[in-house]
């Protein structure tokens, strides 16, 4: 029996309160990070370390929402914590259906600032464990770079060897070998080593009893760039990034090849967007909304309105192509054919159609007012 018309007033109030909560000083318990800055850390840590923990703190006394988020590195979750009776595996406690029921976090020593083996338990409803699961019933995640770490190490050691070899080749021109035909009478350094000055295009007569053995340096080696490309190309599929993008190498690419690579890469990003929204944004919003309604931060609405107001939709980042005119023309044809809508197109571009409509109405009203004023 509820109306199917959108509650525009509620939307505006919720969005305004959510934006206020997302500001630096309100969002996390340290009051140092905005929501966007916190999420960048959470996502970076998930990719680098395999996971990130966000504790939801209700009753937080230092903001008006009485709610904040506490970020924790995955190191806080004790991987050695195991109890077969209580179904605790790698610090995560599961119920009989293998749903997370609690998290056993390591305490920090006050003197050293290091984690101890002593743990404390936090209910799963108060924790967001962000990680990209690869298998069902997985307790913890692992680094997104794990598939590429061995190759990256090979590349790092090879580049280090090439640098050392190049420096050796640049520093040493050759050696002096004593022939035994006579006693050396030339210049020596403090350590008794034979020395002679070096200058471009010069020839010198060697001292009696000395023979020169020159070094023909093979470094810098021209094979290194191709080796480096081969390593980076092999790594790209394992880290979900197109080689030409992350290596900043556009040599030899064509418009069609780079377009295909970028489109495939963006499809992966869209999957990661959906994962992040489902795993972090949506559960966080629901807990925040409940507290915002309890504390009266959304004027005119109470906790009884939660079910009606909790239908949130987040949009990830979108990209425009190099030819936006073609995109606009294609969108116009889709609308004319009835296979797309203006609202959907706006959402795909990360825009709010209602705000656009309101702004257009305001623009038209200002233009009409200005036209009437000028006609007078």
LOBAZA-526924 format. One record per residue (C-alpha): residue number from 1; residue in three letters; x, y, z. Coordinates in pm, 1 decimal. Example, Ala and Ser with C-alpha at 12.3 -4.5 7.8 and 13.67 -1.06 7.14 Angstrom:
// LOBAZA-526924
nr=1	rest=ALA	X=1230.0	Y=-450.0	Z=780.0
nr=2	rest=SER	X=1367.0	Y=-106.0	Z=714.0
// end
This chain:
// LOBAZA-526924
nr=1	rest=UNK	X=0.0	Y=0.0	Z=0.0
nr=2	rest=UNK	X=303.1	Y=229.4	Z=-1.4
nr=3	rest=UNK	X=333.3	Y=491.0	Z=-272.1
nr=4	rest=UNK	X=558.7	Y=404.9	Z=-564.5
nr=5	rest=UNK	X=658.1	Y=769.1	Z=-610.9
nr=6	rest=UNK	X=1013.8	Y=849.9	Z=-501.6
nr=7	rest=UNK	X=1049.2	Y=1041.7	Z=-175.7
nr=8	rest=UNK	X=1259.6	Y=1327.7	Z=-309.8
nr=9	rest=UNK	X=1274.8	Y=1506.3	Z=25.2
nr=10	rest=UNK	X=1404.9	Y=1195.9	Z=205.2
nr=11	rest=UNK	X=1665.2	Y=1136.9	Z=-64.0
nr=12	rest=UNK	X=1796.7	Y=1489.8	Z=-32.2
nr=13	rest=UNK	X=1818.6	Y=1472.3	Z=347.6
nr=14	rest=UNK	X=1989.3	Y=1133.4	Z=346.5
nr=15	rest=UNK	X=2241.9	Y=1242.0	Z=84.0
nr=16	rest=UNK	X=2317.8	Y=1561.3	Z=276.4
nr=17	rest=UNK	X=2367.5	Y=1371.9	Z=603.6
nr=18	rest=UNK	X=2579.9	Y=1103.8	Z=432.8
nr=19	rest=UNK	X=2802.6	Y=1369.3	Z=278.0
nr=20	rest=UNK	X=2838.0	Y=1536.4	Z=618.0
nr=21	rest=UNK	X=2933.6	Y=1206.4	Z=784.2
nr=22	rest=UNK	X=3184.9	Y=1137.3	Z=504.4
nr=23	rest=UNK	X=3386.8	Y=1448.9	Z=584.1
nr=24	rest=UNK	X=3720.5	Y=1449.0	Z=763.0
nr=25	rest=UNK	X=3658.2	Y=1475.5	Z=1134.4
nr=26	rest=UNK	X=3334.7	Y=1275.1	Z=1130.8
nr=27	rest=UNK	X=3407.0	Y=953.2	Z=948.8
nr=28	rest=UNK	X=3678.6	Y=763.3	Z=1139.6
nr=29	rest=UNK	X=3770.7	Y=743.1	Z=1507.4
nr=30	rest=UNK	X=4101.6	Y=925.1	Z=1454.7
nr=31	rest=UNK	X=3916.3	Y=1214.8	Z=1285.7
nr=32	rest=UNK	X=4203.6	Y=1231.7	Z=1036.5
nr=33	rest=UNK	X=4042.1	Y=1079.4	Z=727.4
nr=34	rest=UNK	X=3745.0	Y=1150.9	Z=510.0
nr=35	rest=UNK	X=3548.5	Y=858.7	Z=372.9
nr=36	rest=UNK	X=3722.3	Y=878.1	Z=34.7
nr=37	rest=UNK	X=4068.9	Y=888.6	Z=196.0
nr=38	rest=UNK	X=3981.1	Y=598.9	Z=427.2
nr=39	rest=UNK	X=3849.2	Y=391.5	Z=138.6
nr=40	rest=UNK	X=4167.8	Y=445.5	Z=-60.2
nr=41	rest=UNK	X=4367.7	Y=307.2	Z=231.9
nr=42	rest=UNK	X=4128.6	Y=13.4	Z=271.3
nr=43	rest=UNK	X=4144.3	Y=-75.8	Z=-96.8
nr=44	rest=UNK	X=4521.5	Y=-32.6	Z=-117.4
nr=45	rest=UNK	X=4571.5	Y=-251.4	Z=188.9
nr=46	rest=UNK	X=4338.0	Y=-517.1	Z=51.4
nr=47	rest=UNK	X=4534.0	Y=-534.1	Z=-271.9
nr=48	rest=UNK	X=4875.9	Y=-523.5	Z=-103.6
nr=49	rest=UNK	X=4815.8	Y=-731.7	Z=210.8
nr=50	rest=UNK	X=4514.3	Y=-940.0	Z=113.0
nr=51	rest=UNK	X=4260.8	Y=-774.3	Z=341.2
nr=52	rest=UNK	X=4158.0	Y=-483.0	Z=564.8
nr=53	rest=UNK	X=3948.7	Y=-456.3	Z=880.4
nr=54	rest=UNK	X=3697.7	Y=-182.4	Z=957.1
nr=55	rest=UNK	X=3535.5	Y=-181.4	Z=1297.7
nr=56	rest=UNK	X=3195.4	Y=-9.3	Z=1321.4
nr=57	rest=UNK	X=3181.8	Y=189.3	Z=1645.6
nr=58	rest=UNK	X=2832.4	Y=277.6	Z=1764.4
nr=59	rest=UNK	X=2805.4	Y=532.9	Z=2042.5
nr=60	rest=UNK	X=3123.2	Y=712.8	Z=1936.0
nr=61	rest=UNK	X=3131.4	Y=1027.7	Z=2154.7
nr=62	rest=UNK	X=3331.0	Y=1264.2	Z=1934.3
nr=63	rest=UNK	X=3090.3	Y=1338.1	Z=1648.9
nr=64	rest=UNK	X=2722.2	Y=1425.6	Z=1620.9
nr=65	rest=UNK	X=2635.2	Y=1098.8	Z=1449.3
nr=66	rest=UNK	X=2749.1	Y=890.1	Z=1748.0
nr=67	rest=UNK	X=2898.6	Y=653.4	Z=1493.9
nr=68	rest=UNK	X=3243.5	Y=618.6	Z=1335.9
nr=69	rest=UNK	X=3471.5	Y=368.3	Z=1166.1
nr=70	rest=UNK	X=3798.1	Y=233.0	Z=1307.5
nr=71	rest=UNK	X=4045.9	Y=111.8	Z=1047.6
nr=72	rest=UNK	X=4278.4	Y=-179.8	Z=1123.7
nr=73	rest=UNK	X=4548.3	Y=-343.8	Z=918.3
nr=74	rest=UNK	X=4496.1	Y=-713.3	Z=854.5
nr=75	rest=UNK	X=4790.1	Y=-783.4	Z=1089.1
nr=76	rest=UNK	X=4548.7	Y=-726.9	Z=1378.3
nr=77	rest=UNK	X=4367.1	Y=-1050.3	Z=1287.1
nr=78	rest=UNK	X=4560.3	Y=-1335.6	Z=1447.3
nr=79	rest=UNK	X=4633.7	Y=-1594.3	Z=1174.1
nr=80	rest=UNK	X=4753.4	Y=-1846.4	Z=1436.2
nr=81	rest=UNK	X=4429.3	Y=-1839.3	Z=1633.2
nr=82	rest=UNK	X=4260.8	Y=-2177.7	Z=1588.8
nr=83	rest=UNK	X=3997.8	Y=-2358.1	Z=1792.3
nr=84	rest=UNK	X=3823.9	Y=-2654.4	Z=1630.6
nr=85	rest=UNK	X=3562.1	Y=-2673.2	Z=1905.2
nr=86	rest=UNK	X=3457.2	Y=-2308.1	Z=1870.3
nr=87	rest=UNK	X=3517.6	Y=-2319.8	Z=1492.5
nr=88	rest=UNK	X=3786.2	Y=-2050.0	Z=1495.8
nr=89	rest=UNK	X=4019.6	Y=-2058.0	Z=1196.0
nr=90	rest=UNK	X=4294.1	Y=-1799.6	Z=1134.7
nr=91	rest=UNK	X=4129.8	Y=-1566.2	Z=1384.6
nr=92	rest=UNK	X=3780.4	Y=-1580.7	Z=1230.9
nr=93	rest=UNK	X=3501.7	Y=-1754.0	Z=1424.0
nr=94	rest=UNK	X=3227.8	Y=-1924.0	Z=1222.0
nr=95	rest=UNK	X=2881.5	Y=-2053.6	Z=1310.4
nr=96	rest=UNK	X=2739.7	Y=-2390.2	Z=1205.9
nr=97	rest=UNK	X=2659.1	Y=-2247.7	Z=860.2
nr=98	rest=UNK	X=3013.7	Y=-2117.4	Z=807.6
nr=99	rest=UNK	X=2904.3	Y=-1756.3	Z=843.5
nr=100	rest=UNK	X=3151.9	Y=-1526.9	Z=1027.4
nr=101	rest=UNK	X=3035.7	Y=-1481.5	Z=1384.8
nr=102	rest=UNK	X=3332.4	Y=-1308.0	Z=1545.7
nr=103	rest=UNK	X=3687.4	Y=-1186.1	Z=1494.9
nr=104	rest=UNK	X=3975.0	Y=-1249.9	Z=1734.8
nr=105	rest=UNK	X=4203.8	Y=-947.0	Z=1720.6
nr=106	rest=UNK	X=4550.6	Y=-920.3	Z=1868.8
nr=107	rest=UNK	X=4612.2	Y=-669.2	Z=2145.8
nr=108	rest=UNK	X=4890.6	Y=-412.4	Z=2115.5
nr=109	rest=UNK	X=5163.6	Y=-388.0	Z=2376.5
nr=110	rest=UNK	X=5157.4	Y=-39.1	Z=2528.9
nr=111	rest=UNK	X=5536.2	Y=-15.1	Z=2556.1
nr=112	rest=UNK	X=5659.6	Y=-158.8	Z=2226.8
nr=113	rest=UNK	X=5354.8	Y=-82.7	Z=2013.0
nr=114	rest=UNK	X=5370.6	Y=-435.7	Z=1871.4
nr=115	rest=UNK	X=5099.4	Y=-697.0	Z=1850.3
nr=116	rest=UNK	X=5094.7	Y=-961.9	Z=2122.5
nr=117	rest=UNK	X=4956.4	Y=-1317.3	Z=2117.1
nr=118	rest=UNK	X=4676.3	Y=-1208.7	Z=2352.2
nr=119	rest=UNK	X=4349.2	Y=-1150.7	Z=2166.6
nr=120	rest=UNK	X=4004.7	Y=-1004.1	Z=2219.9
nr=121	rest=UNK	X=3682.9	Y=-1086.5	Z=2037.7
nr=122	rest=UNK	X=3466.6	Y=-852.6	Z=1828.3
nr=123	rest=UNK	X=3124.1	Y=-956.7	Z=1700.5
nr=124	rest=UNK	X=3106.1	Y=-997.7	Z=1324.6
nr=125	rest=UNK	X=2815.8	Y=-751.6	Z=1303.7
nr=126	rest=UNK	X=3054.1	Y=-478.9	Z=1419.1
nr=127	rest=UNK	X=3330.4	Y=-562.4	Z=1172.4
nr=128	rest=UNK	X=3374.8	Y=-535.4	Z=797.5
nr=129	rest=UNK	X=3642.3	Y=-778.0	Z=680.6
nr=130	rest=UNK	X=3731.1	Y=-656.1	Z=333.6
nr=131	rest=UNK	X=3905.4	Y=-912.3	Z=114.4
nr=132	rest=UNK	X=3862.6	Y=-1056.7	Z=-231.7
nr=133	rest=UNK	X=3758.1	Y=-1418.8	Z=-178.8
nr=134	rest=UNK	X=3889.0	Y=-1678.7	Z=-422.2
nr=135	rest=UNK	X=3733.9	Y=-1985.8	Z=-256.1
nr=136	rest=UNK	X=3414.2	Y=-2055.5	Z=-62.2
nr=137	rest=UNK	X=3439.5	Y=-2033.5	Z=321.0
nr=138	rest=UNK	X=3775.2	Y=-1855.5	Z=297.7
nr=139	rest=UNK	X=3895.3	Y=-1718.2	Z=634.7
nr=140	rest=UNK	X=4140.2	Y=-1459.3	Z=504.1
nr=141	rest=UNK	X=4246.6	Y=-1322.5	Z=169.4
nr=142	rest=UNK	X=4588.7	Y=-1301.5	Z=13.9
nr=143	rest=UNK	X=4774.2	Y=-1031.2	Z=-171.0
nr=144	rest=UNK	X=4660.9	Y=-954.5	Z=-523.7
nr=145	rest=UNK	X=5029.6	Y=-936.4	Z=-610.8
nr=146	rest=UNK	X=5101.1	Y=-1291.6	Z=-494.7
nr=147	rest=UNK	X=5091.3	Y=-1426.4	Z=-850.5
nr=148	rest=UNK	X=5342.6	Y=-1166.0	Z=-963.7
nr=149	rest=UNK	X=5580.9	Y=-1140.8	Z=-667.6
nr=150	rest=UNK	X=5828.4	Y=-1402.0	Z=-793.6
nr=151	rest=UNK	X=5858.2	Y=-1235.9	Z=-1133.5
nr=152	rest=UNK	X=5885.7	Y=-892.7	Z=-977.0
nr=153	rest=UNK	X=6169.5	Y=-1021.3	Z=-759.3
nr=154	rest=UNK	X=6344.1	Y=-1164.0	Z=-1066.6
nr=155	rest=UNK	X=6311.9	Y=-826.3	Z=-1239.2
nr=156	rest=UNK	X=6435.6	Y=-637.7	Z=-932.5
nr=157	rest=UNK	X=6743.9	Y=-859.7	Z=-893.9
nr=158	rest=UNK	X=6820.9	Y=-845.3	Z=-1266.6
nr=159	rest=UNK	X=6801.0	Y=-464.8	Z=-1273.6
nr=160	rest=UNK	X=7021.0	Y=-449.7	Z=-963.8
nr=161	rest=UNK	X=7279.5	Y=-674.8	Z=-1132.0
nr=162	rest=UNK	X=7275.7	Y=-462.7	Z=-1447.0
nr=163	rest=UNK	X=7327.6	Y=-144.7	Z=-1245.5
nr=164	rest=UNK	X=7623.0	Y=-295.0	Z=-1058.9
nr=165	rest=UNK	X=7775.8	Y=-430.4	Z=-1381.0
nr=166	rest=UNK	X=7732.0	Y=-95.2	Z=-1554.6
nr=167	rest=UNK	X=7899.2	Y=89.5	Z=-1268.2
nr=168	rest=UNK	X=8191.2	Y=-155.6	Z=-1270.8
nr=169	rest=UNK	X=8231.6	Y=-111.8	Z=-1646.2
nr=170	rest=UNK	X=8224.9	Y=265.4	Z=-1614.0
nr=171	rest=UNK	X=8476.0	Y=273.5	Z=-1329.0
nr=172	rest=UNK	X=8739.9	Y=30.8	Z=-1459.3
nr=173	rest=UNK	X=8913.7	Y=70.2	Z=-1795.7
nr=174	rest=UNK	X=9158.1	Y=-217.4	Z=-1761.8
nr=175	rest=UNK	X=9439.5	Y=-373.9	Z=-1564.1
nr=176	rest=UNK	X=9816.1	Y=-353.1	Z=-1558.0
nr=177	rest=UNK	X=10001.3	Y=-684.6	Z=-1572.0
nr=178	rest=UNK	X=10362.8	Y=-705.6	Z=-1464.1
nr=179	rest=UNK	X=10561.5	Y=-895.1	Z=-1729.5
nr=180	rest=UNK	X=10867.1	Y=-973.6	Z=-1524.7
nr=181	rest=UNK	X=11101.4	Y=-819.3	Z=-1785.5
nr=182	rest=UNK	X=11206.1	Y=-547.9	Z=-1551.6
nr=183	rest=UNK	X=11118.0	Y=-360.2	Z=-1238.9
nr=184	rest=UNK	X=10828.7	Y=-114.2	Z=-1261.2
nr=185	rest=UNK	X=10933.1	Y=245.4	Z=-1205.4
nr=186	rest=UNK	X=10606.1	Y=434.2	Z=-1276.9
nr=187	rest=UNK	X=10342.0	Y=603.0	Z=-1059.7
nr=188	rest=UNK	X=10165.1	Y=422.7	Z=-776.4
nr=189	rest=UNK	X=9892.9	Y=516.1	Z=-530.5
nr=190	rest=UNK	X=9916.3	Y=489.3	Z=-152.1
nr=191	rest=UNK	X=9822.1	Y=121.3	Z=-168.4
nr=192	rest=UNK	X=10098.1	Y=39.3	Z=-416.1
nr=193	rest=UNK	X=9863.6	Y=4.9	Z=-713.7
nr=194	rest=UNK	X=9976.9	Y=120.4	Z=-1056.4
nr=195	rest=UNK	X=9787.3	Y=428.0	Z=-1173.1
nr=196	rest=UNK	X=9786.2	Y=627.4	Z=-1494.1
nr=197	rest=UNK	X=9564.2	Y=918.5	Z=-1602.9
nr=198	rest=UNK	X=9292.1	Y=861.5	Z=-1863.2
nr=199	rest=UNK	X=9189.3	Y=1119.9	Z=-2123.6
nr=200	rest=UNK	X=8990.7	Y=1095.7	Z=-2448.9
nr=201	rest=UNK	X=9185.4	Y=995.7	Z=-2764.9
nr=202	rest=UNK	X=9525.6	Y=967.6	Z=-2597.7
nr=203	rest=UNK	X=9807.9	Y=714.2	Z=-2633.2
nr=204	rest=UNK	X=10079.7	Y=665.1	Z=-2377.5
nr=205	rest=UNK	X=10399.0	Y=466.4	Z=-2347.1
nr=206	rest=UNK	X=10374.8	Y=206.1	Z=-2074.2
nr=207	rest=UNK	X=10645.2	Y=191.0	Z=-1811.4
nr=208	rest=UNK	X=10911.1	Y=-77.2	Z=-1841.0
nr=209	rest=UNK	X=10793.8	Y=-421.0	Z=-1719.0
nr=210	rest=UNK	X=10417.0	Y=-350.0	Z=-1747.6
nr=211	rest=UNK	X=10160.4	Y=-483.2	Z=-1993.5
nr=212	rest=UNK	X=9807.6	Y=-338.3	Z=-2025.5
nr=213	rest=UNK	X=9496.1	Y=-560.1	Z=-2037.9
nr=214	rest=UNK	X=9190.3	Y=-359.4	Z=-2142.9
nr=215	rest=UNK	X=8828.7	Y=-427.7	Z=-2045.2
nr=216	rest=UNK	X=8561.9	Y=-436.9	Z=-2316.0
nr=217	rest=UNK	X=8247.7	Y=-355.5	Z=-2116.6
nr=218	rest=UNK	X=7924.0	Y=-530.5	Z=-2215.2
nr=219	rest=UNK	X=7707.7	Y=-295.0	Z=-2007.0
nr=220	rest=UNK	X=7471.1	Y=-124.2	Z=-2030.4
nr=221	rest=UNK	X=7321.7	Y=-430.9	Z=-2198.0
nr=222	rest=UNK	X=7074.9	Y=-375.4	Z=-2479.5
nr=223	rest=UNK	X=6891.9	Y=-698.0	Z=-2388.1
nr=224	rest=UNK	X=6760.7	Y=-552.9	Z=-2060.2
nr=225	rest=UNK	X=6469.1	Y=-351.4	Z=-2206.2
nr=226	rest=UNK	X=6327.1	Y=-654.7	Z=-2387.2
nr=227	rest=UNK	X=6373.6	Y=-870.0	Z=-2078.3
nr=228	rest=UNK	X=6195.7	Y=-609.2	Z=-1869.4
nr=229	rest=UNK	X=5904.2	Y=-592.2	Z=-2113.7
nr=230	rest=UNK	X=5869.4	Y=-969.8	Z=-2113.0
nr=231	rest=UNK	X=5856.5	Y=-979.6	Z=-1733.7
nr=232	rest=UNK	X=5602.2	Y=-696.1	Z=-1708.3
nr=233	rest=UNK	X=5382.2	Y=-846.6	Z=-1979.2
nr=234	rest=UNK	X=5377.4	Y=-1174.6	Z=-1789.7
nr=235	rest=UNK	X=5282.9	Y=-997.1	Z=-1467.7
nr=236	rest=UNK	X=4994.6	Y=-790.2	Z=-1609.9
nr=237	rest=UNK	X=4727.4	Y=-1065.9	Z=-1616.5
nr=238	rest=UNK	X=4801.1	Y=-1148.9	Z=-1253.4
nr=239	rest=UNK	X=4735.4	Y=-796.5	Z=-1125.5
nr=240	rest=UNK	X=4431.6	Y=-714.3	Z=-1342.8
nr=241	rest=UNK	X=4601.7	Y=-423.5	Z=-1521.6
nr=242	rest=UNK	X=4675.0	Y=-378.0	Z=-1890.2
nr=243	rest=UNK	X=5049.8	Y=-385.6	Z=-1961.8
nr=244	rest=UNK	X=5052.0	Y=-65.1	Z=-2167.5
nr=245	rest=UNK	X=4875.9	Y=121.1	Z=-1886.6
nr=246	rest=UNK	X=5082.3	Y=23.8	Z=-1585.3
nr=247	rest=UNK	X=5418.3	Y=5.0	Z=-1765.0
nr=248	rest=UNK	X=5351.3	Y=338.7	Z=-1938.0
nr=249	rest=UNK	X=5468.6	Y=177.9	Z=-2261.5
nr=250	rest=UNK	X=5278.9	Y=287.0	Z=-2573.4
nr=251	rest=UNK	X=5548.4	Y=177.5	Z=-2813.9
nr=252	rest=UNK	X=5414.8	Y=-16.7	Z=-3110.1
nr=253	rest=UNK	X=5046.1	Y=1.7	Z=-3010.5
nr=254	rest=UNK	X=4767.6	Y=86.4	Z=-3252.2
nr=255	rest=UNK	X=4433.7	Y=255.3	Z=-3184.0
nr=256	rest=UNK	X=4242.7	Y=-72.6	Z=-3206.9
nr=257	rest=UNK	X=4485.1	Y=-268.9	Z=-2987.2
nr=258	rest=UNK	X=4503.6	Y=-9.2	Z=-2711.9
nr=259	rest=UNK	X=4124.7	Y=29.9	Z=-2722.8
nr=260	rest=UNK	X=4069.8	Y=-342.6	Z=-2680.1
nr=261	rest=UNK	X=4318.3	Y=-356.3	Z=-2393.1
nr=262	rest=UNK	X=4163.4	Y=-60.1	Z=-2214.1
nr=263	rest=UNK	X=3808.5	Y=-196.3	Z=-2253.3
nr=264	rest=UNK	X=3910.2	Y=-532.9	Z=-2108.3
nr=265	rest=UNK	X=4083.7	Y=-358.3	Z=-1819.8
nr=266	rest=UNK	X=3780.3	Y=-142.9	Z=-1744.2
nr=267	rest=UNK	X=3556.9	Y=-451.2	Z=-1732.1
nr=268	rest=UNK	X=3781.6	Y=-580.3	Z=-1452.4
nr=269	rest=UNK	X=3754.0	Y=-244.9	Z=-1274.1
nr=270	rest=UNK	X=3375.1	Y=-262.7	Z=-1293.1
nr=271	rest=UNK	X=3383.6	Y=-605.1	Z=-1127.5
nr=272	rest=UNK	X=3605.0	Y=-463.9	Z=-851.9
nr=273	rest=UNK	X=3367.4	Y=-167.7	Z=-813.7
nr=274	rest=UNK	X=3075.4	Y=-405.5	Z=-758.0
nr=275	rest=UNK	X=3279.3	Y=-611.3	Z=-509.7
nr=276	rest=UNK	X=3380.5	Y=-302.7	Z=-309.0
nr=277	rest=UNK	X=3025.0	Y=-165.5	Z=-302.8
nr=278	rest=UNK	X=2877.8	Y=-499.0	Z=-188.9
nr=279	rest=UNK	X=3152.1	Y=-570.2	Z=65.6
nr=280	rest=UNK	X=3210.2	Y=-224.2	Z=215.8
nr=281	rest=UNK	X=2987.3	Y=61.5	Z=102.5
nr=282	rest=UNK	X=2644.8	Y=-100.9	Z=141.1
nr=283	rest=UNK	X=2690.7	Y=-261.4	Z=487.2
nr=284	rest=UNK	X=2854.9	Y=58.7	Z=612.0
nr=285	rest=UNK	X=2567.1	Y=270.6	Z=484.0
nr=286	rest=UNK	X=2304.7	Y=50.2	Z=647.5
nr=287	rest=UNK	X=2473.1	Y=69.4	Z=988.3
nr=288	rest=UNK	X=2523.4	Y=444.2	Z=953.4
nr=289	rest=UNK	X=2161.6	Y=499.6	Z=845.9
nr=290	rest=UNK	X=2031.5	Y=311.3	Z=1147.3
nr=291	rest=UNK	X=2236.3	Y=526.8	Z=1383.7
nr=292	rest=UNK	X=2148.4	Y=846.6	Z=1194.4
nr=293	rest=UNK	X=1778.4	Y=769.9	Z=1235.5
nr=294	rest=UNK	X=1825.2	Y=682.6	Z=1605.0
nr=295	rest=UNK	X=2011.5	Y=1007.7	Z=1675.5
nr=296	rest=UNK	X=1770.0	Y=1224.5	Z=1476.2
nr=297	rest=UNK	X=2028.3	Y=1334.1	Z=1218.6
nr=298	rest=UNK	X=1771.3	Y=1290.3	Z=939.7
nr=299	rest=UNK	X=1497.8	Y=1530.7	Z=1040.8
nr=300	rest=UNK	X=1141.2	Y=1406.0	Z=1007.7
nr=301	rest=UNK	X=1227.9	Y=1036.3	Z=993.0
nr=302	rest=UNK	X=1269.0	Y=768.6	Z=1258.2
nr=303	rest=UNK	X=1391.5	Y=411.9	Z=1282.4
nr=304	rest=UNK	X=1046.7	Y=299.7	Z=1167.0
nr=305	rest=UNK	X=1138.9	Y=437.2	Z=824.0
nr=306	rest=UNK	X=1459.2	Y=233.2	Z=799.2
nr=307	rest=UNK	X=1328.8	Y=-38.1	Z=566.4
nr=308	rest=UNK	X=1187.6	Y=222.2	Z=329.4
nr=309	rest=UNK	X=1497.1	Y=442.8	Z=330.8
nr=310	rest=UNK	X=1765.8	Y=174.2	Z=319.5
nr=311	rest=UNK	X=1743.8	Y=96.3	Z=-53.2
nr=312	rest=UNK	X=2072.0	Y=259.3	Z=-148.2
nr=313	rest=UNK	X=2248.4	Y=246.8	Z=-483.5
nr=314	rest=UNK	X=2617.0	Y=332.5	Z=-527.4
nr=315	rest=UNK	X=2784.8	Y=398.6	Z=-860.5
nr=316	rest=UNK	X=3151.7	Y=337.8	Z=-928.6
nr=317	rest=UNK	X=3377.9	Y=552.4	Z=-1136.5
nr=318	rest=UNK	X=3300.9	Y=576.7	Z=-1506.7
nr=319	rest=UNK	X=3518.0	Y=663.2	Z=-1806.6
nr=320	rest=UNK	X=3459.8	Y=865.3	Z=-2119.4
nr=321	rest=UNK	X=3606.7	Y=752.7	Z=-2449.3
nr=322	rest=UNK	X=3829.2	Y=958.9	Z=-2673.5
nr=323	rest=UNK	X=3533.0	Y=1043.0	Z=-2896.5
nr=324	rest=UNK	X=3253.9	Y=1171.9	Z=-2666.1
nr=325	rest=UNK	X=3047.8	Y=1296.1	Z=-2960.7
nr=326	rest=UNK	X=2998.4	Y=938.7	Z=-3083.1
nr=327	rest=UNK	X=2896.4	Y=830.7	Z=-2732.4
nr=328	rest=UNK	X=2634.8	Y=1105.9	Z=-2709.1
nr=329	rest=UNK	X=2495.3	Y=1024.1	Z=-3053.1
nr=330	rest=UNK	X=2474.5	Y=656.0	Z=-2961.3
nr=331	rest=UNK	X=2291.4	Y=742.4	Z=-2637.5
nr=332	rest=UNK	X=2043.5	Y=959.2	Z=-2829.1
nr=333	rest=UNK	X=1966.2	Y=672.5	Z=-3067.2
nr=334	rest=UNK	X=1921.3	Y=429.6	Z=-2776.3
nr=335	rest=UNK	X=1672.8	Y=667.5	Z=-2608.9
nr=336	rest=UNK	X=1486.4	Y=714.3	Z=-2936.6
nr=337	rest=UNK	X=1462.6	Y=335.8	Z=-2980.4
nr=338	rest=UNK	X=1341.7	Y=294.7	Z=-2623.9
nr=339	rest=UNK	X=1625.4	Y=60.9	Z=-2521.5
nr=340	rest=UNK	X=1782.1	Y=302.9	Z=-2273.7
nr=341	rest=UNK	X=1681.6	Y=590.2	Z=-2046.3
nr=342	rest=UNK	X=1826.8	Y=923.0	Z=-1943.0
nr=343	rest=UNK	X=1840.8	Y=809.2	Z=-1581.2
nr=344	rest=UNK	X=2040.5	Y=496.6	Z=-1666.8
nr=345	rest=UNK	X=2282.2	Y=692.5	Z=-1885.8
nr=346	rest=UNK	X=2336.1	Y=942.4	Z=-1602.6
nr=347	rest=UNK	X=2404.0	Y=660.5	Z=-1355.2
nr=348	rest=UNK	X=2650.1	Y=496.1	Z=-1593.5
nr=349	rest=UNK	X=2842.4	Y=824.9	Z=-1600.9
nr=350	rest=UNK	X=2835.2	Y=859.0	Z=-1223.2
nr=351	rest=UNK	X=2587.5	Y=1149.5	Z=-1231.6
nr=352	rest=UNK	X=2266.3	Y=1215.1	Z=-1038.6
nr=353	rest=UNK	X=1977.9	Y=1255.1	Z=-1285.0
nr=354	rest=UNK	X=1755.5	Y=1428.7	Z=-1029.9
nr=355	rest=UNK	X=2021.3	Y=1690.5	Z=-960.6
nr=356	rest=UNK	X=2072.0	Y=1740.4	Z=-1333.7
nr=357	rest=UNK	X=1696.3	Y=1785.2	Z=-1384.6
nr=358	rest=UNK	X=1675.2	Y=2032.4	Z=-1097.9
nr=359	rest=UNK	X=1974.1	Y=2228.0	Z=-1226.1
nr=360	rest=UNK	X=1823.2	Y=2241.4	Z=-1575.4
nr=361	rest=UNK	X=1499.4	Y=2375.8	Z=-1430.0
nr=362	rest=UNK	X=1696.2	Y=2639.6	Z=-1240.1
nr=363	rest=UNK	X=1890.5	Y=2729.9	Z=-1554.8
nr=364	rest=UNK	X=1569.9	Y=2767.5	Z=-1757.5
nr=365	rest=UNK	X=1410.5	Y=2979.5	Z=-1486.0
nr=366	rest=UNK	X=1714.8	Y=3208.4	Z=-1473.8
nr=367	rest=UNK	X=1721.3	Y=3238.3	Z=-1853.5
nr=368	rest=UNK	X=1350.8	Y=3321.0	Z=-1865.2
nr=369	rest=UNK	X=1392.3	Y=3578.5	Z=-1590.6
nr=370	rest=UNK	X=1688.0	Y=3731.1	Z=-1769.1
nr=371	rest=UNK	X=1492.3	Y=3736.5	Z=-2098.6
nr=372	rest=UNK	X=1196.9	Y=3910.8	Z=-1938.0
nr=373	rest=UNK	X=1427.5	Y=4161.5	Z=-1773.5
nr=374	rest=UNK	X=1606.4	Y=4239.1	Z=-2098.9
nr=375	rest=UNK	X=1278.2	Y=4277.5	Z=-2288.8
nr=376	rest=UNK	X=1169.6	Y=4543.2	Z=-2042.5
// end
